[in-house]
Amino acid sequence: MIEDYLDGLLSKQEKKEFEKKLGEDKELADLLKFHAEVNESIRDHELHDLRRKLKELYNKVCVRPVGKEDKSVSKREDKGSRNIKNPDS
């Protein structure tokens, strides 16, 4: 029932009864606090893992390894692209 409470799955009546029990039972309140902290820790870990995976994917897809040049762009095209002027200037 604690997880259902934390996940917002209890009906209004069940929530009201559970919260009444929380006010009367310190051990239940402590257990609820413990579950909430564990759930937050799990979410933090999952978020950290997701960020790590996204960074790995970004590095794999978007970042060329140092020393690797894109052979599809010739040096002449590269030099020409530097000479493009901003029409607003």
Distance bins in CASP14 RR format, pairs under 12 A and 6 or more apart:
PFRMAT RR
TARGET T0000
AUTHOR 0000-0000-0000
RMODE 2
METHOD distances of the structure
MODEL  1
1 7 0 0 0 0 0 1 0 0 0 0 0
1 8 0 0 0 0 0 1 0 0 0 0 0
1 9 0 0 0 0 1 0 0 0 0 0 0
1 10 1 0 0 1 0 0 0 0 0 0 0
1 11 0 0 0 0 0 1 0 0 0 0 0
1 14 1 0 0 1 0 0 0 0 0 0 0
1 15 0 0 0 0 0 1 0 0 0 0 0
1 17 0 0 0 0 1 0 0 0 0 0 0
1 18 1 0 0 1 0 0 0 0 0 0 0
1 19 0 0 0 0 0 1 0 0 0 0 0
1 21 0 0 0 0 1 0 0 0 0 0 0
1 22 0 0 0 0 0 1 0 0 0 0 0
1 28 0 0 0 0 1 0 0 0 0 0 0
1 31 0 0 0 0 0 1 0 0 0 0 0
1 32 0 0 0 0 1 0 0 0 0 0 0
1 35 0 0 0 0 0 1 0 0 0 0 0
2 8 0 0 0 0 0 1 0 0 0 0 0
2 9 0 0 0 0 0 1 0 0 0 0 0
2 10 0 0 0 0 0 1 0 0 0 0 0
2 14 0 0 0 0 0 1 0 0 0 0 0
2 18 0 0 0 0 1 0 0 0 0 0 0
2 21 0 0 0 0 0 1 0 0 0 0 0
2 22 0 0 0 0 1 0 0 0 0 0 0
2 25 0 0 0 0 0 1 0 0 0 0 0
2 27 0 0 0 0 0 1 0 0 0 0 0
2 28 0 0 0 0 1 0 0 0 0 0 0
2 29 0 0 0 0 0 1 0 0 0 0 0
2 30 0 0 0 0 0 1 0 0 0 0 0
2 31 1 0 0 1 0 0 0 0 0 0 0
2 32 1 0 1 0 0 0 0 0 0 0 0
2 33 0 0 0 0 1 0 0 0 0 0 0
2 34 0 0 0 0 1 0 0 0 0 0 0
2 35 1 0 1 0 0 0 0 0 0 0 0
2 36 0 0 0 0 1 0 0 0 0 0 0
2 38 0 0 0 0 0 1 0 0 0 0 0
2 39 0 0 0 0 1 0 0 0 0 0 0
3 9 0 0 0 0 1 0 0 0 0 0 0
3 10 0 0 0 0 0 1 0 0 0 0 0
3 18 0 0 0 0 0 1 0 0 0 0 0
3 31 0 0 0 0 0 1 0 0 0 0 0
3 32 0 0 0 0 1 0 0 0 0 0 0
3 34 0 0 0 0 0 1 0 0 0 0 0
3 35 1 0 0 1 0 0 0 0 0 0 0
3 36 0 0 0 0 0 1 0 0 0 0 0
3 38 0 0 0 0 0 1 0 0 0 0 0
3 39 0 0 0 0 1 0 0 0 0 0 0
3 42 0 0 0 0 0 1 0 0 0 0 0
4 10 1 0 1 0 0 0 0 0 0 0 0
4 11 0 0 0 0 1 0 0 0 0 0 0
4 14 1 0 0 1 0 0 0 0 0 0 0
4 15 0 0 0 0 1 0 0 0 0 0 0
4 18 0 0 0 0 1 0 0 0 0 0 0
4 32 0 0 0 0 0 1 0 0 0 0 0
4 35 0 0 0 0 0 1 0 0 0 0 0
5 11 0 0 0 0 0 1 0 0 0 0 0
5 14 0 0 0 0 1 0 0 0 0 0 0
5 15 1 0 0 1 0 0 0 0 0 0 0
5 16 0 0 0 0 0 1 0 0 0 0 0
5 17 0 0 0 0 0 1 0 0 0 0 0
5 18 1 0 1 0 0 0 0 0 0 0 0
5 19 0 0 0 0 1 0 0 0 0 0 0
5 21 0 0 0 0 0 1 0 0 0 0 0
5 22 0 0 0 0 1 0 0 0 0 0 0
5 28 0 0 0 0 0 1 0 0 0 0 0
5 29 0 0 0 0 0 1 0 0 0 0 0
5 31 0 0 0 0 0 1 0 0 0 0 0
5 32 1 0 0 1 0 0 0 0 0 0 0
5 33 0 0 0 0 0 1 0 0 0 0 0
5 35 0 0 0 0 1 0 0 0 0 0 0
5 36 0 0 0 0 1 0 0 0 0 0 0
5 39 0 0 0 0 0 1 0 0 0 0 0
6 15 0 0 0 0 0 1 0 0 0 0 0
6 18 0 0 0 0 0 1 0 0 0 0 0
6 22 0 0 0 0 0 1 0 0 0 0 0
6 31 0 0 0 0 0 1 0 0 0 0 0
6 32 1 0 0 1 0 0 0 0 0 0 0
6 33 0 0 0 0 0 1 0 0 0 0 0
6 34 0 0 0 0 0 1 0 0 0 0 0
6 35 1 0 0 1 0 0 0 0 0 0 0
6 36 1 0 0 1 0 0 0 0 0 0 0
6 37 0 0 0 0 0 1 0 0 0 0 0
6 38 0 0 0 0 1 0 0 0 0 0 0
6 39 1 0 0 1 0 0 0 0 0 0 0
6 40 0 0 0 0 1 0 0 0 0 0 0
6 42 0 0 0 0 0 1 0 0 0 0 0
6 43 0 0 0 0 0 1 0 0 0 0 0
7 15 0 0 0 0 0 1 0 0 0 0 0
7 35 0 0 0 0 0 1 0 0 0 0 0
7 36 0 0 0 0 0 1 0 0 0 0 0
7 39 0 0 0 0 1 0 0 0 0 0 0
8 14 0 0 0 0 1 0 0 0 0 0 0
8 15 1 0 0 1 0 0 0 0 0 0 0
8 18 0 0 0 0 0 1 0 0 0 0 0
9 15 0 0 0 0 1 0 0 0 0 0 0
9 18 0 0 0 0 0 1 0 0 0 0 0
10 16 0 0 0 0 1 0 0 0 0 0 0
10 17 0 0 0 0 1 0 0 0 0 0 0
10 18 1 0 0 1 0 0 0 0 0 0 0
10 19 0 0 0 0 1 0 0 0 0 0 0
10 21 0 0 0 0 0 1 0 0 0 0 0
11 17 0 0 0 0 1 0 0 0 0 0 0
11 18 0 0 0 0 0 1 0 0 0 0 0
12 18 0 0 0 0 0 1 0 0 0 0 0
12 19 0 0 0 0 0 1 0 0 0 0 0
13 19 0 0 0 0 0 1 0 0 0 0 0
13 20 0 0 0 0 0 1 0 0 0 0 0
14 20 0 0 0 0 0 1 0 0 0 0 0
14 21 0 0 0 0 0 1 0 0 0 0 0
15 21 0 0 0 0 0 1 0 0 0 0 0
15 22 0 0 0 0 0 1 0 0 0 0 0
16 22 0 0 0 0 0 1 0 0 0 0 0
16 23 0 0 0 0 0 1 0 0 0 0 0
17 23 0 0 0 0 0 1 0 0 0 0 0
17 24 0 0 0 0 0 1 0 0 0 0 0
17 28 0 0 0 0 0 1 0 0 0 0 0
18 24 0 0 0 0 0 1 0 0 0 0 0
18 25 0 0 0 0 0 1 0 0 0 0 0
18 28 0 0 0 0 1 0 0 0 0 0 0
18 29 0 0 0 0 0 1 0 0 0 0 0
18 31 0 0 0 0 0 1 0 0 0 0 0
18 32 0 0 0 0 1 0 0 0 0 0 0
19 25 0 0 0 0 0 1 0 0 0 0 0
19 28 0 0 0 0 0 1 0 0 0 0 0
19 29 0 0 0 0 1 0 0 0 0 0 0
19 32 0 0 0 0 1 0 0 0 0 0 0
20 28 0 0 0 0 0 1 0 0 0 0 0
20 29 0 0 0 0 0 1 0 0 0 0 0
21 27 0 0 0 0 0 1 0 0 0 0 0
21 28 1 0 1 0 0 0 0 0 0 0 0
21 29 0 0 0 0 1 0 0 0 0 0 0
21 31 0 0 0 0 0 1 0 0 0 0 0
21 32 0 0 0 0 1 0 0 0 0 0 0
22 28 1 0 1 0 0 0 0 0 0 0 0
22 29 1 0 1 0 0 0 0 0 0 0 0
22 30 0 0 0 0 1 0 0 0 0 0 0
22 31 0 0 0 0 1 0 0 0 0 0 0
22 32 1 0 0 1 0 0 0 0 0 0 0
22 33 0 0 0 0 1 0 0 0 0 0 0
22 35 0 0 0 0 0 1 0 0 0 0 0
22 36 0 0 0 0 0 1 0 0 0 0 0
23 29 1 0 0 1 0 0 0 0 0 0 0
23 30 0 0 0 0 0 1 0 0 0 0 0
23 32 0 0 0 0 0 1 0 0 0 0 0
25 31 0 0 0 0 1 0 0 0 0 0 0
25 32 0 0 0 0 1 0 0 0 0 0 0
26 32 0 0 0 0 0 1 0 0 0 0 0
26 33 0 0 0 0 0 1 0 0 0 0 0
27 33 0 0 0 0 0 1 0 0 0 0 0
27 34 0 0 0 0 0 1 0 0 0 0 0
28 34 0 0 0 0 0 1 0 0 0 0 0
28 35 0 0 0 0 0 1 0 0 0 0 0
29 35 0 0 0 0 0 1 0 0 0 0 0
29 36 0 0 0 0 0 1 0 0 0 0 0
30 36 0 0 0 0 0 1 0 0 0 0 0
30 37 0 0 0 0 0 1 0 0 0 0 0
31 37 0 0 0 0 0 1 0 0 0 0 0
31 38 0 0 0 0 0 1 0 0 0 0 0
32 38 0 0 0 0 0 1 0 0 0 0 0
32 39 0 0 0 0 0 1 0 0 0 0 0
33 39 0 0 0 0 0 1 0 0 0 0 0
33 40 0 0 0 0 0 1 0 0 0 0 0
34 40 0 0 0 0 0 1 0 0 0 0 0
34 41 0 0 0 0 0 1 0 0 0 0 0
35 41 0 0 0 0 0 1 0 0 0 0 0
35 42 0 0 0 0 0 1 0 0 0 0 0
36 42 0 0 0 0 0 1 0 0 0 0 0
36 43 0 0 0 0 0 1 0 0 0 0 0
37 43 0 0 0 0 0 1 0 0 0 0 0
37 44 0 0 0 0 0 1 0 0 0 0 0
38 44 0 0 0 0 0 1 0 0 0 0 0
38 45 0 0 0 0 0 1 0 0 0 0 0
39 45 0 0 0 0 0 1 0 0 0 0 0
39 46 0 0 0 0 0 1 0 0 0 0 0
40 46 0 0 0 0 0 1 0 0 0 0 0
40 47 0 0 0 0 0 1 0 0 0 0 0
41 47 0 0 0 0 0 1 0 0 0 0 0
41 48 0 0 0 0 0 1 0 0 0 0 0
42 48 0 0 0 0 0 1 0 0 0 0 0
42 49 0 0 0 0 0 1 0 0 0 0 0
43 49 0 0 0 0 0 1 0 0 0 0 0
43 50 0 0 0 0 0 1 0 0 0 0 0
44 50 0 0 0 0 0 1 0 0 0 0 0
44 51 0 0 0 0 0 1 0 0 0 0 0
45 51 0 0 0 0 0 1 0 0 0 0 0
45 52 0 0 0 0 0 1 0 0 0 0 0
46 52 0 0 0 0 0 1 0 0 0 0 0
46 53 0 0 0 0 0 1 0 0 0 0 0
47 53 0 0 0 0 0 1 0 0 0 0 0
47 54 0 0 0 0 0 1 0 0 0 0 0
48 54 0 0 0 0 0 1 0 0 0 0 0
48 55 0 0 0 0 0 1 0 0 0 0 0
49 55 0 0 0 0 0 1 0 0 0 0 0
49 56 0 0 0 0 0 1 0 0 0 0 0
50 56 0 0 0 0 0 1 0 0 0 0 0
50 57 0 0 0 0 0 1 0 0 0 0 0
51 57 0 0 0 0 0 1 0 0 0 0 0
51 58 0 0 0 0 0 1 0 0 0 0 0
52 58 0 0 0 0 0 1 0 0 0 0 0
52 59 0 0 0 0 0 1 0 0 0 0 0
53 59 0 0 0 0 0 1 0 0 0 0 0
53 60 0 0 0 0 0 1 0 0 0 0 0
54 60 0 0 0 0 0 1 0 0 0 0 0
54 61 0 0 0 0 0 1 0 0 0 0 0
54 62 0 0 0 0 0 1 0 0 0 0 0
55 61 0 0 0 0 0 1 0 0 0 0 0
55 62 0 0 0 0 0 1 0 0 0 0 0
55 63 0 0 0 0 0 1 0 0 0 0 0
56 62 0 0 0 0 0 1 0 0 0 0 0
56 63 0 0 0 0 0 1 0 0 0 0 0
57 63 0 0 0 0 0 1 0 0 0 0 0
59 65 0 0 0 0 1 0 0 0 0 0 0
59 66 0 0 0 0 0 1 0 0 0 0 0
64 70 1 0 0 1 0 0 0 0 0 0 0
64 71 0 0 0 0 0 1 0 0 0 0 0
69 75 0 0 0 0 1 0 0 0 0 0 0
69 78 0 0 0 0 1 0 0 0 0 0 0
70 77 0 0 0 0 0 1 0 0 0 0 0
70 78 0 0 0 0 1 0 0 0 0 0 0
71 77 0 0 0 0 0 1 0 0 0 0 0
71 78 0 0 0 0 0 1 0 0 0 0 0
72 78 0 0 0 0 0 1 0 0 0 0 0
73 79 0 0 0 0 0 1 0 0 0 0 0
73 80 0 0 0 0 0 1 0 0 0 0 0
73 81 0 0 0 0 1 0 0 0 0 0 0
74 80 0 0 0 0 0 1 0 0 0 0 0
74 81 0 0 0 0 0 1 0 0 0 0 0
75 81 0 0 0 0 0 1 0 0 0 0 0
75 82 0 0 0 0 0 1 0 0 0 0 0
76 82 0 0 0 0 0 1 0 0 0 0 0
76 83 0 0 0 0 0 1 0 0 0 0 0
77 83 0 0 0 0 0 1 0 0 0 0 0
77 84 0 0 0 0 0 1 0 0 0 0 0
78 84 0 0 0 0 0 1 0 0 0 0 0
END
